[in-house]
Amino acid sequence: MDPTRICIVRHGETAWNAEKRIQGQIDIPLNPAGLAQAGAAARWLSGAPVAALYSSDLLRAQQTALRIAEVLKLNPVLQPAVRERRYGLFEGLTYEEARQQHPALYGDFENRVPDFALPAGGESLQQLHLRVTACLHGIAARHPGQTVVLVTHGGVLDIINRFVRGNPLELPRDFLIPNAAINWIACSGDVWTLASWGETAHLATISRDELP
């Protein structure tokens, strides 16, 4: 059987992305640049034989998915399991504000301690890994041999890249996660592979990767 191919799209830019402000699960809409990026991603995917479209239920992902849905003639299936990571105390702060106001916490955050969760409802990398990979396995099981699109967030894409490549959660990031970039992974049985990552040729300018 052919592998299941999953095209993963990060949502378009928001005002908070432009400010390098940590969104987490705060529901921030796309800004005008983000809406344009979402439209560009949709046009790039218009000829793809896509069987299903999945999206995080946060607004910025839904707005991106709706642009894609228009060209694919599909209804997005909302998946809370691929929401952005919960950053607790850091949500609403810029990365620099978080560093200055909470240096000890920021150290564990920056060092990617797998079981570290920020106060006030934060989520650890390990918790995020469990919910994201469970969702991926579910999508692959529902669509054997098909192509699907998943619209999600930077923190989720970080987990997916490491999962597919077999890299540990604490390893420093060696890949980009631009807004509205196209990323392809595949699943054949229990084997996951990375086909391409961070494609931005469809965008007029290189989109933002504001993540640390």
C-alpha positions as a Markdown table, in Angstrom:
| # | Residue | x | y | z |
|---|---|---|---|---|
| 1 | Met | 0.0 | 0.0 | 0.0 |
| 2 | Asp | 1.1 | 3.5 | -0.7 |
| 3 | Pro | 2.2 | 5.6 | 2.4 |
| 4 | Thr | -0.1 | 8.1 | 4.0 |
| 5 | Arg | 1.2 | 11.6 | 3.1 |
| 6 | Ile | 0.6 | 14.4 | 5.5 |
| 7 | Cys | 1.1 | 18.0 | 4.5 |
| 8 | Ile | 1.5 | 20.1 | 7.6 |
| 9 | Val | 1.1 | 23.9 | 7.3 |
| 10 | Arg | 1.9 | 26.4 | 10.1 |
| 11 | His | -0.7 | 29.1 | 10.4 |
| 12 | Gly | -0.1 | 32.5 | 8.8 |
| 13 | Glu | 1.4 | 35.4 | 10.7 |
| 14 | Thr | -0.3 | 37.1 | 13.6 |
| 15 | Ala | 0.5 | 40.5 | 15.2 |
| 16 | Trp | 1.9 | 38.6 | 18.1 |
| 17 | Asn | 4.3 | 36.6 | 15.8 |
| 18 | Ala | 5.5 | 40.0 | 14.5 |
| 19 | Glu | 6.1 | 41.2 | 18.1 |
| 20 | Lys | 7.8 | 37.9 | 19.1 |
| 21 | Arg | 5.0 | 37.5 | 21.7 |
| 22 | Ile | 4.2 | 34.1 | 23.1 |
| 23 | Gln | 0.7 | 33.1 | 22.1 |
| 24 | Gly | 0.3 | 29.6 | 23.4 |
| 25 | Gln | -3.5 | 28.9 | 23.5 |
| 26 | Ile | -4.5 | 32.6 | 23.6 |
| 27 | Asp | -6.8 | 33.0 | 20.5 |
| 28 | Ile | -5.0 | 35.6 | 18.3 |
| 29 | Pro | -6.3 | 36.2 | 14.7 |
| 30 | Leu | -4.1 | 36.4 | 11.6 |
| 31 | Asn | -2.9 | 39.9 | 10.6 |
| 32 | Pro | -3.1 | 41.0 | 7.0 |
| 33 | Ala | 0.2 | 39.5 | 6.1 |
| 34 | Gly | -0.9 | 36.2 | 7.7 |
| 35 | Leu | -4.1 | 36.2 | 5.6 |
| 36 | Ala | -2.1 | 36.7 | 2.5 |
| 37 | Gln | 0.2 | 33.9 | 3.4 |
| 38 | Ala | -2.7 | 31.6 | 4.1 |
| 39 | Gly | -4.1 | 32.4 | 0.6 |
| 40 | Ala | -0.7 | 31.7 | -1.0 |
| 41 | Ala | -0.5 | 28.3 | 0.8 |
| 42 | Ala | -4.0 | 27.5 | -0.4 |
| 43 | Arg | -3.1 | 28.3 | -4.0 |
| 44 | Trp | 0.0 | 26.1 | -3.8 |
| 45 | Leu | -2.1 | 23.2 | -2.6 |
| 46 | Ser | -4.9 | 23.7 | -5.1 |
| 47 | Gly | -3.8 | 20.9 | -7.4 |
| 48 | Ala | -3.0 | 18.3 | -4.7 |
| 49 | Pro | -5.2 | 15.2 | -4.4 |
| 50 | Val | -6.1 | 15.8 | -0.8 |
| 51 | Ala | -8.6 | 13.5 | 0.9 |
| 52 | Ala | -9.1 | 15.4 | 4.2 |
| 53 | Leu | -8.2 | 18.7 | 5.9 |
| 54 | Tyr | -7.5 | 18.9 | 9.6 |
| 55 | Ser | -6.9 | 21.9 | 11.7 |
| 56 | Ser | -6.2 | 23.1 | 15.2 |
| 57 | Asp | -9.3 | 24.7 | 16.6 |
| 58 | Leu | -7.5 | 28.0 | 17.6 |
| 59 | Leu | -8.5 | 30.9 | 15.5 |
| 60 | Arg | -5.3 | 31.6 | 13.7 |
| 61 | Ala | -5.1 | 28.0 | 12.5 |
| 62 | Gln | -8.8 | 27.9 | 11.5 |
| 63 | Gln | -8.4 | 31.1 | 9.5 |
| 64 | Thr | -5.5 | 29.5 | 7.6 |
| 65 | Ala | -7.4 | 26.3 | 7.1 |
| 66 | Leu | -10.5 | 28.0 | 5.8 |
| 67 | Arg | -8.4 | 29.6 | 3.0 |
| 68 | Ile | -7.1 | 26.1 | 2.1 |
| 69 | Ala | -10.6 | 24.6 | 2.4 |
| 70 | Glu | -11.9 | 27.0 | -0.2 |
| 71 | Val | -9.6 | 25.7 | -2.9 |
| 72 | Leu | -9.7 | 22.1 | -1.9 |
| 73 | Lys | -13.5 | 22.1 | -1.5 |
| 74 | Leu | -13.2 | 20.3 | 1.9 |
| 75 | Asn | -14.6 | 21.1 | 5.3 |
| 76 | Pro | -11.9 | 21.4 | 8.0 |
| 77 | Val | -12.0 | 18.8 | 10.7 |
| 78 | Leu | -11.1 | 20.6 | 14.0 |
| 79 | Gln | -8.5 | 18.8 | 16.2 |
| 80 | Pro | -7.9 | 20.3 | 19.7 |
| 81 | Ala | -5.1 | 17.8 | 20.0 |
| 82 | Val | -2.9 | 19.9 | 17.7 |
| 83 | Arg | -3.4 | 23.2 | 19.5 |
| 84 | Glu | -0.3 | 25.1 | 20.4 |
| 85 | Arg | 1.6 | 24.2 | 23.6 |
| 86 | Arg | 0.2 | 25.8 | 26.8 |
| 87 | Tyr | 2.9 | 28.2 | 28.0 |
| 88 | Gly | 1.3 | 29.2 | 31.3 |
| 89 | Leu | 2.9 | 32.1 | 32.9 |
| 90 | Phe | 4.7 | 33.1 | 29.7 |
| 91 | Glu | 1.6 | 33.5 | 27.5 |
| 92 | Gly | 1.2 | 37.2 | 26.5 |
| 93 | Leu | 4.9 | 38.1 | 27.2 |
| 94 | Thr | 7.5 | 38.6 | 24.5 |
| 95 | Tyr | 10.4 | 36.1 | 24.7 |
| 96 | Glu | 12.6 | 38.9 | 26.0 |
| 97 | Glu | 10.1 | 39.9 | 28.7 |
| 98 | Ala | 9.9 | 36.3 | 29.8 |
| 99 | Arg | 13.7 | 36.1 | 29.9 |
| 100 | Gln | 14.0 | 39.3 | 32.0 |
| 101 | Gln | 11.0 | 38.7 | 34.4 |
| 102 | His | 11.5 | 35.0 | 35.0 |
| 103 | Pro | 15.2 | 34.1 | 34.3 |
| 104 | Ala | 15.3 | 30.8 | 36.1 |
| 105 | Leu | 12.1 | 29.5 | 34.5 |
| 106 | Tyr | 13.3 | 30.8 | 31.1 |
| 107 | Gly | 16.5 | 28.8 | 31.5 |
| 108 | Asp | 14.6 | 25.5 | 31.8 |
| 109 | Phe | 12.3 | 26.6 | 28.9 |
| 110 | Glu | 15.2 | 27.5 | 26.7 |
| 111 | Asn | 17.2 | 24.3 | 27.6 |
| 112 | Arg | 14.2 | 22.2 | 26.5 |
| 113 | Val | 13.9 | 20.2 | 29.8 |
| 114 | Pro | 11.4 | 17.6 | 28.6 |
| 115 | Asp | 9.3 | 17.3 | 31.8 |
| 116 | Phe | 9.4 | 21.0 | 32.7 |
| 117 | Ala | 6.0 | 22.8 | 32.7 |
| 118 | Leu | 5.6 | 26.5 | 33.3 |
| 119 | Pro | 3.5 | 27.6 | 36.3 |
| 120 | Ala | -0.1 | 28.7 | 35.7 |
| 121 | Gly | -1.2 | 25.8 | 33.5 |
| 122 | Gly | 1.9 | 25.3 | 31.4 |
| 123 | Glu | 2.5 | 22.1 | 29.5 |
| 124 | Ser | 5.7 | 20.1 | 29.3 |
| 125 | Leu | 7.3 | 19.1 | 26.0 |
| 126 | Gln | 6.6 | 15.5 | 27.0 |
| 127 | Gln | 2.9 | 16.2 | 27.4 |
| 128 | Leu | 2.8 | 18.0 | 24.1 |
| 129 | His | 4.6 | 15.1 | 22.4 |
| 130 | Leu | 2.1 | 12.6 | 23.7 |
| 131 | Arg | -1.0 | 14.5 | 22.5 |
| 132 | Val | 0.5 | 15.4 | 19.1 |
| 133 | Thr | 1.9 | 12.0 | 18.2 |
| 134 | Ala | -1.4 | 10.3 | 19.2 |
| 135 | Cys | -3.3 | 12.7 | 16.9 |
| 136 | Leu | -0.8 | 11.9 | 14.0 |
| 137 | His | -1.2 | 8.1 | 14.5 |
| 138 | Gly | -5.0 | 8.6 | 14.4 |
| 139 | Ile | -4.9 | 10.6 | 11.2 |
| 140 | Ala | -2.7 | 8.1 | 9.5 |
| 141 | Ala | -4.9 | 5.2 | 10.6 |
| 142 | Arg | -8.0 | 6.9 | 9.2 |
| 143 | His | -6.4 | 7.7 | 5.8 |
| 144 | Pro | -4.2 | 4.7 | 4.7 |
| 145 | Gly | -2.5 | 5.5 | 1.4 |
| 146 | Gln | -4.1 | 8.9 | 1.1 |
| 147 | Thr | -2.9 | 12.5 | 1.2 |
| 148 | Val | -4.2 | 14.8 | 4.0 |
| 149 | Val | -3.5 | 18.4 | 5.1 |
| 150 | Leu | -3.0 | 19.5 | 8.7 |
| 151 | Val | -2.9 | 23.1 | 9.8 |
| 152 | Thr | -1.2 | 23.7 | 13.2 |
| 153 | His | 1.3 | 25.7 | 15.2 |
| 154 | Gly | 5.0 | 26.2 | 15.6 |
| 155 | Gly | 5.3 | 24.3 | 18.8 |
| 156 | Val | 3.4 | 21.4 | 17.3 |
| 157 | Leu | 5.6 | 21.4 | 14.2 |
| 158 | Asp | 8.7 | 21.3 | 16.5 |
| 159 | Ile | 7.4 | 18.1 | 18.1 |
| 160 | Ile | 6.5 | 16.6 | 14.7 |
| 161 | Asn | 9.9 | 17.2 | 13.2 |
| 162 | Arg | 11.7 | 15.5 | 16.1 |
| 163 | Phe | 9.2 | 12.6 | 16.2 |
| 164 | Val | 9.6 | 11.8 | 12.5 |
| 165 | Arg | 13.4 | 12.2 | 12.6 |
| 166 | Gly | 13.7 | 10.3 | 15.8 |
| 167 | Asn | 15.4 | 13.2 | 17.6 |
| 168 | Pro | 15.2 | 13.8 | 21.4 |
| 169 | Leu | 13.0 | 16.6 | 22.7 |
| 170 | Glu | 15.9 | 18.3 | 24.4 |
| 171 | Leu | 18.0 | 18.6 | 21.2 |
| 172 | Pro | 18.5 | 22.2 | 20.1 |
| 173 | Arg | 16.4 | 23.1 | 17.0 |
| 174 | Asp | 18.2 | 22.7 | 13.7 |
| 175 | Phe | 15.3 | 23.5 | 11.4 |
| 176 | Leu | 13.1 | 26.5 | 10.6 |
| 177 | Ile | 9.4 | 26.8 | 11.2 |
| 178 | Pro | 8.2 | 29.7 | 9.1 |
| 179 | Asn | 4.6 | 31.0 | 9.1 |
| 180 | Ala | 2.6 | 29.3 | 6.3 |
| 181 | Ala | 5.4 | 27.1 | 5.2 |
| 182 | Ile | 4.7 | 23.7 | 3.7 |
| 183 | Asn | 6.0 | 20.5 | 5.4 |
| 184 | Trp | 5.6 | 16.9 | 4.2 |
| 185 | Ile | 5.8 | 13.8 | 6.2 |
| 186 | Ala | 4.8 | 10.2 | 5.4 |
| 187 | Cys | 3.7 | 7.1 | 7.3 |
| 188 | Ser | 4.0 | 3.5 | 6.0 |
| 189 | Gly | 3.0 | 1.0 | 8.7 |
| 190 | Asp | 4.9 | 2.0 | 11.8 |
| 191 | Val | 7.6 | 3.9 | 9.8 |
| 192 | Trp | 7.5 | 7.7 | 9.7 |
| 193 | Thr | 9.7 | 9.7 | 7.3 |
| 194 | Leu | 10.4 | 13.4 | 6.5 |
| 195 | Ala | 9.9 | 14.1 | 2.9 |
| 196 | Ser | 10.4 | 17.9 | 2.9 |
| 197 | Trp | 10.5 | 20.7 | 5.4 |
| 198 | Gly | 10.0 | 24.5 | 5.5 |
| 199 | Glu | 9.0 | 25.0 | 1.9 |
| 200 | Thr | 8.3 | 28.8 | 1.3 |
| 201 | Ala | 8.6 | 29.1 | -2.5 |
| 202 | His | 4.9 | 29.9 | -2.6 |
| 203 | Leu | 5.3 | 33.0 | -0.5 |
| 204 | Ala | 6.3 | 36.4 | -2.0 |
| 205 | Thr | 8.8 | 36.8 | 0.9 |
| 206 | Ile | 10.2 | 34.4 | 3.4 |
| 207 | Ser | 7.7 | 34.2 | 6.2 |
| 208 | Arg | 8.5 | 34.7 | 9.8 |
| 209 | Asp | 10.1 | 32.2 | 12.1 |
| 210 | Glu | 10.1 | 34.1 | 15.4 |
| 211 | Leu | 10.5 | 31.0 | 17.7 |
| 212 | Pro | 13.6 | 30.8 | 19.9 |
